[in-house]
Amino acid sequence: MFNFKKDSDESRSAANKSSRGSSEIPKRASVSIGGKTMIGPTVIIDGNIISAEDLIIEGKVSGTVTGTDHEITIGQAGQLKADIQAKIVRIEGKVEGDICGGEKVIISKTGNVLGNIAAPRVTLEDGAKFKGSIEMDPDEQPTIKAVPKSKSDLFPESVANADKSNAS
């Protein structure tokens, strides 16, 4: 009358399929949520990050982080020894390096920054830790500083003057 055995077999095979499906999903250290990518607290990056979307960093980064037209957030667990360039920079963790915000830079009450800030608007929340200089000019957009390739890029005037003195 009732096919109990058949129903229980189907439910067991469905359970096996779902358990196999979940074990096949790879664990990821970064997650994308609504156009924002998160770098998890167990991730360590030594190098340059260039992001074409909003970025949340909870891990450790050494190098540079660039998201020129986007927001970069350093979460409470985030630890950076890096220069940061983005439209909006929000610091909730620890940063050692220079920060350049195209629109604004926000250091929250849990934020700790050792470096210089260049942005049209800067917010330091009560309790934020900051050591460095702030350059604010609302009319001027901060520019990305290119990495020098040669000595003449570093000291263009001294090289030009040396060339003139050698010519005489």
Phi and psi in radians as a Rosetta constraint file:
Dihedral C 1 N 2 CA 2 C 2 CIRCULARHARMONIC -1.819 0.35
Dihedral N 2 CA 2 C 2 N 3 CIRCULARHARMONIC 2.449 0.35
Dihedral C 2 N 3 CA 3 C 3 CIRCULARHARMONIC -1.735 0.35
Dihedral N 3 CA 3 C 3 N 4 CIRCULARHARMONIC 1.184 0.35
Dihedral C 3 N 4 CA 4 C 4 CIRCULARHARMONIC -1.093 0.35
Dihedral N 4 CA 4 C 4 N 5 CIRCULARHARMONIC -0.704 0.35
Dihedral C 4 N 5 CA 5 C 5 CIRCULARHARMONIC -1.115 0.35
Dihedral N 5 CA 5 C 5 N 6 CIRCULARHARMONIC -0.745 0.35
Dihedral C 5 N 6 CA 6 C 6 CIRCULARHARMONIC -1.114 0.35
Dihedral N 6 CA 6 C 6 N 7 CIRCULARHARMONIC -0.764 0.35
Dihedral C 6 N 7 CA 7 C 7 CIRCULARHARMONIC -1.105 0.35
Dihedral N 7 CA 7 C 7 N 8 CIRCULARHARMONIC -0.749 0.35
Dihedral C 7 N 8 CA 8 C 8 CIRCULARHARMONIC -1.200 0.35
Dihedral N 8 CA 8 C 8 N 9 CIRCULARHARMONIC -0.590 0.35
Dihedral C 8 N 9 CA 9 C 9 CIRCULARHARMONIC -1.136 0.35
Dihedral N 9 CA 9 C 9 N 10 CIRCULARHARMONIC -0.726 0.35
Dihedral C 9 N 10 CA 10 C 10 CIRCULARHARMONIC -1.157 0.35
Dihedral N 10 CA 10 C 10 N 11 CIRCULARHARMONIC -0.705 0.35
Dihedral C 10 N 11 CA 11 C 11 CIRCULARHARMONIC -1.188 0.35
Dihedral N 11 CA 11 C 11 N 12 CIRCULARHARMONIC -0.619 0.35
Dihedral C 11 N 12 CA 12 C 12 CIRCULARHARMONIC -1.174 0.35
Dihedral N 12 CA 12 C 12 N 13 CIRCULARHARMONIC -0.720 0.35
Dihedral C 12 N 13 CA 13 C 13 CIRCULARHARMONIC -1.197 0.35
Dihedral N 13 CA 13 C 13 N 14 CIRCULARHARMONIC -0.589 0.35
Dihedral C 13 N 14 CA 14 C 14 CIRCULARHARMONIC -1.179 0.35
Dihedral N 14 CA 14 C 14 N 15 CIRCULARHARMONIC -0.684 0.35
Dihedral C 14 N 15 CA 15 C 15 CIRCULARHARMONIC -1.139 0.35
Dihedral N 15 CA 15 C 15 N 16 CIRCULARHARMONIC -0.687 0.35
Dihedral C 15 N 16 CA 16 C 16 CIRCULARHARMONIC -1.134 0.35
Dihedral N 16 CA 16 C 16 N 17 CIRCULARHARMONIC -0.714 0.35
Dihedral C 16 N 17 CA 17 C 17 CIRCULARHARMONIC -1.107 0.35
Dihedral N 17 CA 17 C 17 N 18 CIRCULARHARMONIC -0.772 0.35
Dihedral C 17 N 18 CA 18 C 18 CIRCULARHARMONIC -1.198 0.35
Dihedral N 18 CA 18 C 18 N 19 CIRCULARHARMONIC -0.610 0.35
Dihedral C 18 N 19 CA 19 C 19 CIRCULARHARMONIC -1.251 0.35
Dihedral N 19 CA 19 C 19 N 20 CIRCULARHARMONIC -0.617 0.35
Dihedral C 19 N 20 CA 20 C 20 CIRCULARHARMONIC -1.171 0.35
Dihedral N 20 CA 20 C 20 N 21 CIRCULARHARMONIC -0.704 0.35
Dihedral C 20 N 21 CA 21 C 21 CIRCULARHARMONIC -1.101 0.35
Dihedral N 21 CA 21 C 21 N 22 CIRCULARHARMONIC -0.701 0.35
Dihedral C 21 N 22 CA 22 C 22 CIRCULARHARMONIC -1.279 0.35
Dihedral N 22 CA 22 C 22 N 23 CIRCULARHARMONIC -0.515 0.35
Dihedral C 22 N 23 CA 23 C 23 CIRCULARHARMONIC -1.334 0.35
Dihedral N 23 CA 23 C 23 N 24 CIRCULARHARMONIC -0.349 0.35
Dihedral C 23 N 24 CA 24 C 24 CIRCULARHARMONIC -1.459 0.35
Dihedral N 24 CA 24 C 24 N 25 CIRCULARHARMONIC -0.224 0.35
Dihedral C 24 N 25 CA 25 C 25 CIRCULARHARMONIC -1.318 0.35
Dihedral N 25 CA 25 C 25 N 26 CIRCULARHARMONIC 2.118 0.35
Dihedral C 25 N 26 CA 26 C 26 CIRCULARHARMONIC -1.259 0.35
Dihedral N 26 CA 26 C 26 N 27 CIRCULARHARMONIC 2.509 0.35
Dihedral C 26 N 27 CA 27 C 27 CIRCULARHARMONIC -1.395 0.35
Dihedral N 27 CA 27 C 27 N 28 CIRCULARHARMONIC 2.356 0.35
Dihedral C 27 N 28 CA 28 C 28 CIRCULARHARMONIC -2.091 0.35
Dihedral N 28 CA 28 C 28 N 29 CIRCULARHARMONIC 2.508 0.35
Dihedral C 28 N 29 CA 29 C 29 CIRCULARHARMONIC -1.519 0.35
Dihedral N 29 CA 29 C 29 N 30 CIRCULARHARMONIC -0.276 0.35
Dihedral C 29 N 30 CA 30 C 30 CIRCULARHARMONIC -2.149 0.35
Dihedral N 30 CA 30 C 30 N 31 CIRCULARHARMONIC 2.538 0.35
Dihedral C 30 N 31 CA 31 C 31 CIRCULARHARMONIC -2.276 0.35
Dihedral N 31 CA 31 C 31 N 32 CIRCULARHARMONIC 2.418 0.35
Dihedral C 31 N 32 CA 32 C 32 CIRCULARHARMONIC -1.817 0.35
Dihedral N 32 CA 32 C 32 N 33 CIRCULARHARMONIC 2.131 0.35
Dihedral C 32 N 33 CA 33 C 33 CIRCULARHARMONIC -2.207 0.35
Dihedral N 33 CA 33 C 33 N 34 CIRCULARHARMONIC 1.892 0.35
Dihedral C 33 N 34 CA 34 C 34 CIRCULARHARMONIC 0.923 0.35
Dihedral N 34 CA 34 C 34 N 35 CIRCULARHARMONIC 0.833 0.35
Dihedral C 34 N 35 CA 35 C 35 CIRCULARHARMONIC 1.461 0.35
Dihedral N 35 CA 35 C 35 N 36 CIRCULARHARMONIC 0.059 0.35
Dihedral C 35 N 36 CA 36 C 36 CIRCULARHARMONIC -2.018 0.35
Dihedral N 36 CA 36 C 36 N 37 CIRCULARHARMONIC 2.315 0.35
Dihedral C 36 N 37 CA 37 C 37 CIRCULARHARMONIC -1.843 0.35
Dihedral N 37 CA 37 C 37 N 38 CIRCULARHARMONIC 2.391 0.35
Dihedral C 37 N 38 CA 38 C 38 CIRCULARHARMONIC -1.987 0.35
Dihedral N 38 CA 38 C 38 N 39 CIRCULARHARMONIC 2.289 0.35
Dihedral C 38 N 39 CA 39 C 39 CIRCULARHARMONIC -1.730 0.35
Dihedral N 39 CA 39 C 39 N 40 CIRCULARHARMONIC 2.017 0.35
Dihedral C 39 N 40 CA 40 C 40 CIRCULARHARMONIC -1.197 0.35
Dihedral N 40 CA 40 C 40 N 41 CIRCULARHARMONIC 2.892 0.35
Dihedral C 40 N 41 CA 41 C 41 CIRCULARHARMONIC -1.165 0.35
Dihedral N 41 CA 41 C 41 N 42 CIRCULARHARMONIC -0.275 0.35
Dihedral C 41 N 42 CA 42 C 42 CIRCULARHARMONIC -1.645 0.35
Dihedral N 42 CA 42 C 42 N 43 CIRCULARHARMONIC 0.028 0.35
Dihedral C 42 N 43 CA 43 C 43 CIRCULARHARMONIC -1.631 0.35
Dihedral N 43 CA 43 C 43 N 44 CIRCULARHARMONIC 2.353 0.35
Dihedral C 43 N 44 CA 44 C 44 CIRCULARHARMONIC -2.133 0.35
Dihedral N 44 CA 44 C 44 N 45 CIRCULARHARMONIC 2.170 0.35
Dihedral C 44 N 45 CA 45 C 45 CIRCULARHARMONIC -2.127 0.35
Dihedral N 45 CA 45 C 45 N 46 CIRCULARHARMONIC 2.264 0.35
Dihedral C 45 N 46 CA 46 C 46 CIRCULARHARMONIC -2.093 0.35
Dihedral N 46 CA 46 C 46 N 47 CIRCULARHARMONIC 1.739 0.35
Dihedral C 46 N 47 CA 47 C 47 CIRCULARHARMONIC 2.701 0.35
Dihedral N 47 CA 47 C 47 N 48 CIRCULARHARMONIC -2.736 0.35
Dihedral C 47 N 48 CA 48 C 48 CIRCULARHARMONIC -1.839 0.35
Dihedral N 48 CA 48 C 48 N 49 CIRCULARHARMONIC 2.410 0.35
Dihedral C 48 N 49 CA 49 C 49 CIRCULARHARMONIC -2.027 0.35
Dihedral N 49 CA 49 C 49 N 50 CIRCULARHARMONIC 2.205 0.35
Dihedral C 49 N 50 CA 50 C 50 CIRCULARHARMONIC -2.119 0.35
Dihedral N 50 CA 50 C 50 N 51 CIRCULARHARMONIC 2.078 0.35
Dihedral C 50 N 51 CA 51 C 51 CIRCULARHARMONIC -2.023 0.35
Dihedral N 51 CA 51 C 51 N 52 CIRCULARHARMONIC 2.362 0.35
Dihedral C 51 N 52 CA 52 C 52 CIRCULARHARMONIC -1.807 0.35
Dihedral N 52 CA 52 C 52 N 53 CIRCULARHARMONIC 0.346 0.35
Dihedral C 52 N 53 CA 53 C 53 CIRCULARHARMONIC -2.663 0.35
Dihedral N 53 CA 53 C 53 N 54 CIRCULARHARMONIC 2.962 0.35
Dihedral C 53 N 54 CA 54 C 54 CIRCULARHARMONIC -1.065 0.35
Dihedral N 54 CA 54 C 54 N 55 CIRCULARHARMONIC 2.550 0.35
Dihedral C 54 N 55 CA 55 C 55 CIRCULARHARMONIC -2.367 0.35
Dihedral N 55 CA 55 C 55 N 56 CIRCULARHARMONIC 2.354 0.35
Dihedral C 55 N 56 CA 56 C 56 CIRCULARHARMONIC -2.042 0.35
Dihedral N 56 CA 56 C 56 N 57 CIRCULARHARMONIC 2.172 0.35
Dihedral C 56 N 57 CA 57 C 57 CIRCULARHARMONIC -1.969 0.35
Dihedral N 57 CA 57 C 57 N 58 CIRCULARHARMONIC 2.056 0.35
Dihedral C 57 N 58 CA 58 C 58 CIRCULARHARMONIC -1.938 0.35
Dihedral N 58 CA 58 C 58 N 59 CIRCULARHARMONIC -0.107 0.35
Dihedral C 58 N 59 CA 59 C 59 CIRCULARHARMONIC -1.709 0.35
Dihedral N 59 CA 59 C 59 N 60 CIRCULARHARMONIC -2.749 0.35
Dihedral C 59 N 60 CA 60 C 60 CIRCULARHARMONIC -1.922 0.35
Dihedral N 60 CA 60 C 60 N 61 CIRCULARHARMONIC 2.305 0.35
Dihedral C 60 N 61 CA 61 C 61 CIRCULARHARMONIC -2.337 0.35
Dihedral N 61 CA 61 C 61 N 62 CIRCULARHARMONIC 2.332 0.35
Dihedral C 61 N 62 CA 62 C 62 CIRCULARHARMONIC -2.135 0.35
Dihedral N 62 CA 62 C 62 N 63 CIRCULARHARMONIC 2.271 0.35
Dihedral C 62 N 63 CA 63 C 63 CIRCULARHARMONIC 2.343 0.35
Dihedral N 63 CA 63 C 63 N 64 CIRCULARHARMONIC -2.212 0.35
Dihedral C 63 N 64 CA 64 C 64 CIRCULARHARMONIC -2.331 0.35
Dihedral N 64 CA 64 C 64 N 65 CIRCULARHARMONIC 2.631 0.35
Dihedral C 64 N 65 CA 65 C 65 CIRCULARHARMONIC -2.245 0.35
Dihedral N 65 CA 65 C 65 N 66 CIRCULARHARMONIC 2.129 0.35
Dihedral C 65 N 66 CA 66 C 66 CIRCULARHARMONIC -2.224 0.35
Dihedral N 66 CA 66 C 66 N 67 CIRCULARHARMONIC 2.237 0.35
Dihedral C 66 N 67 CA 67 C 67 CIRCULARHARMONIC -2.567 0.35
Dihedral N 67 CA 67 C 67 N 68 CIRCULARHARMONIC 1.162 0.35
Dihedral C 67 N 68 CA 68 C 68 CIRCULARHARMONIC -0.847 0.35
Dihedral N 68 CA 68 C 68 N 69 CIRCULARHARMONIC -0.769 0.35
Dihedral C 68 N 69 CA 69 C 69 CIRCULARHARMONIC -1.817 0.35
Dihedral N 69 CA 69 C 69 N 70 CIRCULARHARMONIC 0.350 0.35
Dihedral C 69 N 70 CA 70 C 70 CIRCULARHARMONIC -2.378 0.35
Dihedral N 70 CA 70 C 70 N 71 CIRCULARHARMONIC 3.084 0.35
Dihedral C 70 N 71 CA 71 C 71 CIRCULARHARMONIC -1.732 0.35
Dihedral N 71 CA 71 C 71 N 72 CIRCULARHARMONIC 2.346 0.35
Dihedral C 71 N 72 CA 72 C 72 CIRCULARHARMONIC -2.067 0.35
Dihedral N 72 CA 72 C 72 N 73 CIRCULARHARMONIC 2.177 0.35
Dihedral C 72 N 73 CA 73 C 73 CIRCULARHARMONIC -2.011 0.35
Dihedral N 73 CA 73 C 73 N 74 CIRCULARHARMONIC 2.248 0.35
Dihedral C 73 N 74 CA 74 C 74 CIRCULARHARMONIC -1.725 0.35
Dihedral N 74 CA 74 C 74 N 75 CIRCULARHARMONIC 1.905 0.35
Dihedral C 74 N 75 CA 75 C 75 CIRCULARHARMONIC -1.215 0.35
Dihedral N 75 CA 75 C 75 N 76 CIRCULARHARMONIC 3.021 0.35
Dihedral C 75 N 76 CA 76 C 76 CIRCULARHARMONIC -1.018 0.35
Dihedral N 76 CA 76 C 76 N 77 CIRCULARHARMONIC -0.569 0.35
Dihedral C 76 N 77 CA 77 C 77 CIRCULARHARMONIC -1.518 0.35
Dihedral N 77 CA 77 C 77 N 78 CIRCULARHARMONIC -0.131 0.35
Dihedral C 77 N 78 CA 78 C 78 CIRCULARHARMONIC -1.244 0.35
Dihedral N 78 CA 78 C 78 N 79 CIRCULARHARMONIC 2.407 0.35
Dihedral C 78 N 79 CA 79 C 79 CIRCULARHARMONIC -2.355 0.35
Dihedral N 79 CA 79 C 79 N 80 CIRCULARHARMONIC 2.013 0.35
Dihedral C 79 N 80 CA 80 C 80 CIRCULARHARMONIC -2.129 0.35
Dihedral N 80 CA 80 C 80 N 81 CIRCULARHARMONIC 2.388 0.35
Dihedral C 80 N 81 CA 81 C 81 CIRCULARHARMONIC -2.048 0.35
Dihedral N 81 CA 81 C 81 N 82 CIRCULARHARMONIC 1.341 0.35
Dihedral C 81 N 82 CA 82 C 82 CIRCULARHARMONIC -2.737 0.35
Dihedral N 82 CA 82 C 82 N 83 CIRCULARHARMONIC 2.702 0.35
Dihedral C 82 N 83 CA 83 C 83 CIRCULARHARMONIC -1.522 0.35
Dihedral N 83 CA 83 C 83 N 84 CIRCULARHARMONIC 2.491 0.35
Dihedral C 83 N 84 CA 84 C 84 CIRCULARHARMONIC -2.147 0.35
Dihedral N 84 CA 84 C 84 N 85 CIRCULARHARMONIC 2.338 0.35
Dihedral C 84 N 85 CA 85 C 85 CIRCULARHARMONIC -2.304 0.35
Dihedral N 85 CA 85 C 85 N 86 CIRCULARHARMONIC 2.070 0.35
Dihedral C 85 N 86 CA 86 C 86 CIRCULARHARMONIC -2.797 0.35
Dihedral N 86 CA 86 C 86 N 87 CIRCULARHARMONIC 2.930 0.35
Dihedral C 86 N 87 CA 87 C 87 CIRCULARHARMONIC -1.136 0.35
Dihedral N 87 CA 87 C 87 N 88 CIRCULARHARMONIC -0.854 0.35
Dihedral C 87 N 88 CA 88 C 88 CIRCULARHARMONIC -2.245 0.35
Dihedral N 88 CA 88 C 88 N 89 CIRCULARHARMONIC 2.280 0.35
Dihedral C 88 N 89 CA 89 C 89 CIRCULARHARMONIC -2.104 0.35
Dihedral N 89 CA 89 C 89 N 90 CIRCULARHARMONIC 2.192 0.35
Dihedral C 89 N 90 CA 90 C 90 CIRCULARHARMONIC -2.111 0.35
Dihedral N 90 CA 90 C 90 N 91 CIRCULARHARMONIC 2.146 0.35
Dihedral C 90 N 91 CA 91 C 91 CIRCULARHARMONIC -1.960 0.35
Dihedral N 91 CA 91 C 91 N 92 CIRCULARHARMONIC 2.069 0.35
Dihedral C 91 N 92 CA 92 C 92 CIRCULARHARMONIC -2.043 0.35
Dihedral N 92 CA 92 C 92 N 93 CIRCULARHARMONIC -0.225 0.35
Dihedral C 92 N 93 CA 93 C 93 CIRCULARHARMONIC -1.962 0.35
Dihedral N 93 CA 93 C 93 N 94 CIRCULARHARMONIC -2.498 0.35
Dihedral C 93 N 94 CA 94 C 94 CIRCULARHARMONIC -1.984 0.35
Dihedral N 94 CA 94 C 94 N 95 CIRCULARHARMONIC 2.287 0.35
Dihedral C 94 N 95 CA 95 C 95 CIRCULARHARMONIC -2.325 0.35
Dihedral N 95 CA 95 C 95 N 96 CIRCULARHARMONIC 2.256 0.35
Dihedral C 95 N 96 CA 96 C 96 CIRCULARHARMONIC -2.040 0.35
Dihedral N 96 CA 96 C 96 N 97 CIRCULARHARMONIC 1.871 0.35
Dihedral C 96 N 97 CA 97 C 97 CIRCULARHARMONIC 2.686 0.35
Dihedral N 97 CA 97 C 97 N 98 CIRCULARHARMONIC 3.013 0.35
Dihedral C 97 N 98 CA 98 C 98 CIRCULARHARMONIC -1.492 0.35
Dihedral N 98 CA 98 C 98 N 99 CIRCULARHARMONIC 2.540 0.35
Dihedral C 98 N 99 CA 99 C 99 CIRCULARHARMONIC -2.148 0.35
Dihedral N 99 CA 99 C 99 N 100 CIRCULARHARMONIC 2.247 0.35
Dihedral C 99 N 100 CA 100 C 100 CIRCULARHARMONIC -2.158 0.35
Dihedral N 100 CA 100 C 100 N 101 CIRCULARHARMONIC 1.982 0.35
Dihedral C 100 N 101 CA 101 C 101 CIRCULARHARMONIC -1.904 0.35
Dihedral N 101 CA 101 C 101 N 102 CIRCULARHARMONIC 2.181 0.35
Dihedral C 101 N 102 CA 102 C 102 CIRCULARHARMONIC -1.193 0.35
Dihedral N 102 CA 102 C 102 N 103 CIRCULARHARMONIC -0.556 0.35
Dihedral C 102 N 103 CA 103 C 103 CIRCULARHARMONIC -2.014 0.35
Dihedral N 103 CA 103 C 103 N 104 CIRCULARHARMONIC -0.917 0.35
Dihedral C 103 N 104 CA 104 C 104 CIRCULARHARMONIC -2.846 0.35
Dihedral N 104 CA 104 C 104 N 105 CIRCULARHARMONIC 2.809 0.35
Dihedral C 104 N 105 CA 105 C 105 CIRCULARHARMONIC -2.224 0.35
Dihedral N 105 CA 105 C 105 N 106 CIRCULARHARMONIC 2.300 0.35
Dihedral C 105 N 106 CA 106 C 106 CIRCULARHARMONIC -2.162 0.35
Dihedral N 106 CA 106 C 106 N 107 CIRCULARHARMONIC 2.179 0.35
Dihedral C 106 N 107 CA 107 C 107 CIRCULARHARMONIC -1.928 0.35
Dihedral N 107 CA 107 C 107 N 108 CIRCULARHARMONIC 1.995 0.35
Dihedral C 107 N 108 CA 108 C 108 CIRCULARHARMONIC -1.352 0.35
Dihedral N 108 CA 108 C 108 N 109 CIRCULARHARMONIC 3.063 0.35
Dihedral C 108 N 109 CA 109 C 109 CIRCULARHARMONIC -1.097 0.35
Dihedral N 109 CA 109 C 109 N 110 CIRCULARHARMONIC -0.406 0.35
Dihedral C 109 N 110 CA 110 C 110 CIRCULARHARMONIC -1.653 0.35
Dihedral N 110 CA 110 C 110 N 111 CIRCULARHARMONIC -0.056 0.35
Dihedral C 110 N 111 CA 111 C 111 CIRCULARHARMONIC -1.338 0.35
Dihedral N 111 CA 111 C 111 N 112 CIRCULARHARMONIC 2.608 0.35
Dihedral C 111 N 112 CA 112 C 112 CIRCULARHARMONIC -2.457 0.35
Dihedral N 112 CA 112 C 112 N 113 CIRCULARHARMONIC 1.988 0.35
Dihedral C 112 N 113 CA 113 C 113 CIRCULARHARMONIC -2.159 0.35
Dihedral N 113 CA 113 C 113 N 114 CIRCULARHARMONIC 2.281 0.35
Dihedral C 113 N 114 CA 114 C 114 CIRCULARHARMONIC -2.134 0.35
Dihedral N 114 CA 114 C 114 N 115 CIRCULARHARMONIC 1.708 0.35
Dihedral C 114 N 115 CA 115 C 115 CIRCULARHARMONIC 2.820 0.35
Dihedral N 115 CA 115 C 115 N 116 CIRCULARHARMONIC -3.110 0.35
Dihedral C 115 N 116 CA 116 C 116 CIRCULARHARMONIC -1.722 0.35
Dihedral N 116 CA 116 C 116 N 117 CIRCULARHARMONIC 2.612 0.35
Dihedral C 116 N 117 CA 117 C 117 CIRCULARHARMONIC -2.139 0.35
Dihedral N 117 CA 117 C 117 N 118 CIRCULARHARMONIC 2.330 0.35
Dihedral C 117 N 118 CA 118 C 118 CIRCULARHARMONIC -2.226 0.35
Dihedral N 118 CA 118 C 118 N 119 CIRCULARHARMONIC 2.039 0.35
Dihedral C 118 N 119 CA 119 C 119 CIRCULARHARMONIC -2.911 0.35
Dihedral N 119 CA 119 C 119 N 120 CIRCULARHARMONIC 2.688 0.35
Dihedral C 119 N 120 CA 120 C 120 CIRCULARHARMONIC -1.147 0.35
Dihedral N 120 CA 120 C 120 N 121 CIRCULARHARMONIC -0.567 0.35
Dihedral C 120 N 121 CA 121 C 121 CIRCULARHARMONIC -2.350 0.35
Dihedral N 121 CA 121 C 121 N 122 CIRCULARHARMONIC 2.375 0.35
Dihedral C 121 N 122 CA 122 C 122 CIRCULARHARMONIC -2.309 0.35
Dihedral N 122 CA 122 C 122 N 123 CIRCULARHARMONIC 2.329 0.35
Dihedral C 122 N 123 CA 123 C 123 CIRCULARHARMONIC -2.126 0.35
Dihedral N 123 CA 123 C 123 N 124 CIRCULARHARMONIC 2.183 0.35
Dihedral C 123 N 124 CA 124 C 124 CIRCULARHARMONIC -1.976 0.35
Dihedral N 124 CA 124 C 124 N 125 CIRCULARHARMONIC 1.913 0.35
Dihedral C 124 N 125 CA 125 C 125 CIRCULARHARMONIC -1.255 0.35
Dihedral N 125 CA 125 C 125 N 126 CIRCULARHARMONIC 2.728 0.35
Dihedral C 125 N 126 CA 126 C 126 CIRCULARHARMONIC -1.023 0.35
Dihedral N 126 CA 126 C 126 N 127 CIRCULARHARMONIC 2.149 0.35
Dihedral C 126 N 127 CA 127 C 127 CIRCULARHARMONIC 1.784 0.35
Dihedral N 127 CA 127 C 127 N 128 CIRCULARHARMONIC -0.201 0.35
Dihedral C 127 N 128 CA 128 C 128 CIRCULARHARMONIC -1.172 0.35
Dihedral N 128 CA 128 C 128 N 129 CIRCULARHARMONIC 2.552 0.35
Dihedral C 128 N 129 CA 129 C 129 CIRCULARHARMONIC -1.904 0.35
Dihedral N 129 CA 129 C 129 N 130 CIRCULARHARMONIC 2.269 0.35
Dihedral C 129 N 130 CA 130 C 130 CIRCULARHARMONIC -2.587 0.35
Dihedral N 130 CA 130 C 130 N 131 CIRCULARHARMONIC 2.291 0.35
Dihedral C 130 N 131 CA 131 C 131 CIRCULARHARMONIC -2.378 0.35
Dihedral N 131 CA 131 C 131 N 132 CIRCULARHARMONIC 2.033 0.35
Dihedral C 131 N 132 CA 132 C 132 CIRCULARHARMONIC 2.755 0.35
Dihedral N 132 CA 132 C 132 N 133 CIRCULARHARMONIC -2.772 0.35
Dihedral C 132 N 133 CA 133 C 133 CIRCULARHARMONIC -2.095 0.35
Dihedral N 133 CA 133 C 133 N 134 CIRCULARHARMONIC 2.717 0.35
Dihedral C 133 N 134 CA 134 C 134 CIRCULARHARMONIC -2.147 0.35
Dihedral N 134 CA 134 C 134 N 135 CIRCULARHARMONIC 2.250 0.35
Dihedral C 134 N 135 CA 135 C 135 CIRCULARHARMONIC -2.042 0.35
Dihedral N 135 CA 135 C 135 N 136 CIRCULARHARMONIC 2.009 0.35
Dihedral C 135 N 136 CA 136 C 136 CIRCULARHARMONIC -2.133 0.35
Dihedral N 136 CA 136 C 136 N 137 CIRCULARHARMONIC 2.180 0.35
Dihedral C 136 N 137 CA 137 C 137 CIRCULARHARMONIC -2.495 0.35
Dihedral N 137 CA 137 C 137 N 138 CIRCULARHARMONIC 1.732 0.35
Dihedral C 137 N 138 CA 138 C 138 CIRCULARHARMONIC -1.055 0.35
Dihedral N 138 CA 138 C 138 N 139 CIRCULARHARMONIC -0.407 0.35
Dihedral C 138 N 139 CA 139 C 139 CIRCULARHARMONIC -1.492 0.35
Dihedral N 139 CA 139 C 139 N 140 CIRCULARHARMONIC -0.341 0.35
Dihedral C 139 N 140 CA 140 C 140 CIRCULARHARMONIC -1.937 0.35
Dihedral N 140 CA 140 C 140 N 141 CIRCULARHARMONIC 2.238 0.35
Dihedral C 140 N 141 CA 141 C 141 CIRCULARHARMONIC -1.430 0.35
Dihedral N 141 CA 141 C 141 N 142 CIRCULARHARMONIC 2.311 0.35
Dihedral C 141 N 142 CA 142 C 142 CIRCULARHARMONIC -1.080 0.35
Dihedral N 142 CA 142 C 142 N 143 CIRCULARHARMONIC 2.513 0.35
Dihedral C 142 N 143 CA 143 C 143 CIRCULARHARMONIC -1.830 0.35
Dihedral N 143 CA 143 C 143 N 144 CIRCULARHARMONIC 2.654 0.35
Dihedral C 143 N 144 CA 144 C 144 CIRCULARHARMONIC -1.347 0.35
Dihedral N 144 CA 144 C 144 N 145 CIRCULARHARMONIC 2.206 0.35
Dihedral C 144 N 145 CA 145 C 145 CIRCULARHARMONIC -1.514 0.35
Dihedral N 145 CA 145 C 145 N 146 CIRCULARHARMONIC 2.144 0.35
Dihedral C 145 N 146 CA 146 C 146 CIRCULARHARMONIC -1.290 0.35
Dihedral N 146 CA 146 C 146 N 147 CIRCULARHARMONIC 2.601 0.35
Dihedral C 146 N 147 CA 147 C 147 CIRCULARHARMONIC -1.326 0.35
Dihedral N 147 CA 147 C 147 N 148 CIRCULARHARMONIC 2.195 0.35
Dihedral C 147 N 148 CA 148 C 148 CIRCULARHARMONIC -1.131 0.35
Dihedral N 148 CA 148 C 148 N 149 CIRCULARHARMONIC 2.457 0.35
Dihedral C 148 N 149 CA 149 C 149 CIRCULARHARMONIC -1.761 0.35
Dihedral N 149 CA 149 C 149 N 150 CIRCULARHARMONIC -0.437 0.35
Dihedral C 149 N 150 CA 150 C 150 CIRCULARHARMONIC -2.518 0.35
Dihedral N 150 CA 150 C 150 N 151 CIRCULARHARMONIC 3.050 0.35
Dihedral C 150 N 151 CA 151 C 151 CIRCULARHARMONIC -1.109 0.35
Dihedral N 151 CA 151 C 151 N 152 CIRCULARHARMONIC -0.623 0.35
Dihedral C 151 N 152 CA 152 C 152 CIRCULARHARMONIC -1.159 0.35
Dihedral N 152 CA 152 C 152 N 153 CIRCULARHARMONIC -0.487 0.35
Dihedral C 152 N 153 CA 153 C 153 CIRCULARHARMONIC -1.234 0.35
Dihedral N 153 CA 153 C 153 N 154 CIRCULARHARMONIC -0.589 0.35
Dihedral C 153 N 154 CA 154 C 154 CIRCULARHARMONIC -1.306 0.35
Dihedral N 154 CA 154 C 154 N 155 CIRCULARHARMONIC -0.738 0.35
Dihedral C 154 N 155 CA 155 C 155 CIRCULARHARMONIC -2.281 0.35
Dihedral N 155 CA 155 C 155 N 156 CIRCULARHARMONIC 1.195 0.35
Dihedral C 155 N 156 CA 156 C 156 CIRCULARHARMONIC -1.130 0.35
Dihedral N 156 CA 156 C 156 N 157 CIRCULARHARMONIC -0.609 0.35
Dihedral C 156 N 157 CA 157 C 157 CIRCULARHARMONIC -1.261 0.35
Dihedral N 157 CA 157 C 157 N 158 CIRCULARHARMONIC -0.742 0.35
Dihedral C 157 N 158 CA 158 C 158 CIRCULARHARMONIC -1.171 0.35
Dihedral N 158 CA 158 C 158 N 159 CIRCULARHARMONIC -0.607 0.35
Dihedral C 158 N 159 CA 159 C 159 CIRCULARHARMONIC -1.213 0.35
Dihedral N 159 CA 159 C 159 N 160 CIRCULARHARMONIC -0.711 0.35
Dihedral C 159 N 160 CA 160 C 160 CIRCULARHARMONIC -1.139 0.35
Dihedral N 160 CA 160 C 160 N 161 CIRCULARHARMONIC -0.744 0.35
Dihedral C 160 N 161 CA 161 C 161 CIRCULARHARMONIC -1.128 0.35
Dihedral N 161 CA 161 C 161 N 162 CIRCULARHARMONIC -0.684 0.35
Dihedral C 161 N 162 CA 162 C 162 CIRCULARHARMONIC -1.126 0.35
Dihedral N 162 CA 162 C 162 N 163 CIRCULARHARMONIC -0.705 0.35
Dihedral C 162 N 163 CA 163 C 163 CIRCULARHARMONIC -1.119 0.35
Dihedral N 163 CA 163 C 163 N 164 CIRCULARHARMONIC -0.694 0.35
Dihedral C 163 N 164 CA 164 C 164 CIRCULARHARMONIC -1.164 0.35
Dihedral N 164 CA 164 C 164 N 165 CIRCULARHARMONIC -0.739 0.35
Dihedral C 164 N 165 CA 165 C 165 CIRCULARHARMONIC -1.196 0.35
Dihedral N 165 CA 165 C 165 N 166 CIRCULARHARMONIC -0.556 0.35
Dihedral C 165 N 166 CA 166 C 166 CIRCULARHARMONIC -1.262 0.35
Dihedral N 166 CA 166 C 166 N 167 CIRCULARHARMONIC -0.524 0.35
Dihedral C 166 N 167 CA 167 C 167 CIRCULARHARMONIC -1.278 0.35
Dihedral N 167 CA 167 C 167 N 168 CIRCULARHARMONIC -0.466 0.35
